Amino acid sequence: EVQLQESGGGLVQYGGSLRLSCVVSGFTFEDYTITWFRQAPGLEREGISCINGYDGRTYYADSVKGRFTISSDSAKNTVSLQMSSLKAEDTAIYSCAVTDRVRCTEATGLSTLTFWREYTHWGQGTQVTVSP
């Protein structure tokens, strides 16, 4: 059974940092793309960063580029999202999801972040709140 479990969310002040983790199980890590999504109240789901499980290639949405860093540890089946310079607009529920239907490359990254329906398994999400 494929499972994803996020952790690390919480309340942080404007300009602060948080590190989210997504522990995955039940599938071969290297065969999948793992992506972080977020959704704020009243807004659509937004894909913010993806990583290929087999080669570590990454892609970022413009909204987080330069502030967030995604990384993976295949030995621990964990994908992390280091978030820095947090803003109020980063407040959202953050979820990780996996798919073997799309890859995360510079050429395909925007599509990989956009087409959330391609993702077959999702975590339950973790709340991130940035106070002004």
C-alpha positions as CSV (number, residue, x, y, z in Angstrom):
1,E,0.0,0.0,0.0
2,V,1.4,3.4,-1.0
3,Q,1.5,5.8,1.9
4,L,2.7,9.4,2.2
5,Q,3.1,11.2,5.5
6,E,3.9,14.9,5.8
7,S,5.3,16.6,8.9
8,G,7.0,19.8,9.9
9,G,4.2,22.3,9.5
10,G,3.4,25.0,12.1
11,L,3.3,28.6,12.9
12,V,6.2,30.8,11.8
13,Q,6.9,34.5,11.7
14,Y,7.2,36.5,8.5
15,G,10.7,35.9,7.1
16,G,11.2,32.7,9.0
17,S,12.0,29.2,7.9
18,L,10.4,25.8,8.2
19,R,11.4,22.4,6.9
20,L,8.7,20.0,5.8
21,S,9.2,16.2,5.3
22,C,7.3,13.7,3.3
23,V,8.0,10.0,4.2
24,V,6.8,7.7,1.5
25,S,6.3,3.9,1.5
26,G,4.9,1.1,-0.5
27,F,6.6,1.8,-3.8
28,T,10.0,2.0,-5.4
29,F,11.2,5.5,-4.7
30,E,13.2,5.8,-7.9
31,D,10.3,5.1,-10.2
32,Y,8.3,8.2,-9.1
33,T,8.1,11.9,-9.2
34,I,7.4,13.5,-5.9
35,T,5.8,16.9,-5.7
36,W,4.8,19.4,-3.1
37,F,1.5,21.1,-3.5
38,R,-0.2,23.7,-1.4
39,Q,-3.7,25.0,-1.1
40,A,-4.8,28.1,0.7
41,P,-8.4,28.8,1.6
42,G,-10.4,30.0,-1.4
43,L,-7.6,29.4,-3.8
44,E,-6.8,26.6,-6.2
45,R,-4.2,23.9,-5.5
46,E,-0.7,25.0,-6.5
47,G,2.2,22.8,-7.4
48,I,5.3,24.4,-6.0
49,S,8.2,22.0,-6.4
50,C,8.9,18.5,-7.8
51,I,11.8,16.1,-7.7
52,N,12.5,13.0,-9.7
53,G,13.1,10.0,-7.4
54,Y,15.7,8.4,-9.7
55,D,18.0,11.3,-10.6
56,G,17.1,14.1,-8.2
57,R,16.2,16.7,-10.9
58,T,14.0,19.4,-9.5
59,Y,11.7,22.2,-10.6
60,Y,10.2,25.1,-8.8
61,A,7.2,27.4,-9.3
62,D,8.1,31.0,-9.7
63,S,6.3,31.8,-6.5
64,V,8.9,29.9,-4.4
65,K,12.0,29.8,-6.6
66,G,15.0,31.0,-4.7
67,R,13.3,30.6,-1.3
68,F,12.3,26.9,-1.2
69,T,14.6,23.9,-1.7
70,I,13.4,20.4,-2.4
71,S,15.6,17.4,-1.7
72,S,15.3,13.7,-1.4
73,D,16.9,10.9,0.6
74,S,16.1,7.6,-1.1
75,A,17.7,5.6,1.8
76,K,15.1,7.1,4.1
77,N,12.3,7.4,1.5
78,T,12.0,11.0,2.4
79,V,11.4,14.2,0.4
80,S,12.0,17.4,2.2
81,L,11.0,21.0,1.5
82,Q,13.2,23.6,3.1
83,M,11.3,26.9,3.1
84,S,12.9,30.2,3.9
85,S,12.0,33.9,3.7
86,L,8.4,32.9,4.4
87,K,5.7,35.3,3.5
88,A,2.0,35.6,4.6
89,E,1.0,34.3,1.1
90,D,2.8,31.1,1.8
91,T,0.2,30.2,4.4
92,A,-1.5,27.0,3.2
93,I,-1.9,23.3,3.7
94,Y,1.1,21.6,2.1
95,S,0.8,18.2,0.7
96,C,3.1,15.8,-1.0
97,A,2.0,13.6,-3.9
98,V,3.5,11.0,-6.2
99,T,3.1,10.0,-9.8
100,D,4.8,7.7,-12.3
101,R,3.0,9.4,-15.2
102,V,5.1,12.5,-15.5
103,R,8.7,13.4,-14.8
104,C,10.2,16.4,-13.2
105,T,12.6,18.1,-15.7
106,E,13.2,21.7,-16.8
107,A,11.2,21.0,-19.9
108,T,8.3,19.3,-18.3
109,G,8.3,20.8,-14.8
110,L,5.6,23.4,-15.4
111,S,3.2,20.7,-16.6
112,T,4.3,18.4,-13.8
113,L,3.3,21.0,-11.2
114,T,0.1,22.0,-13.0
115,F,-1.6,18.7,-13.8
116,W,-2.3,17.5,-10.2
117,R,-4.8,15.0,-11.6
118,E,-1.8,12.9,-12.8
119,Y,-0.9,12.2,-9.2
120,T,-2.1,8.9,-7.9
121,H,-1.3,9.1,-4.2
122,W,-1.5,12.0,-1.7
123,G,-0.6,12.7,1.8
124,Q,-3.0,14.2,4.3
125,G,-1.3,17.5,4.4
126,T,0.3,19.7,7.0
127,Q,-0.6,23.3,7.9
128,V,1.9,26.1,7.4
129,T,0.9,29.5,8.9
130,V,3.0,32.6,8.4
131,S,2.2,35.4,10.8
132,P,2.8,39.0,9.6
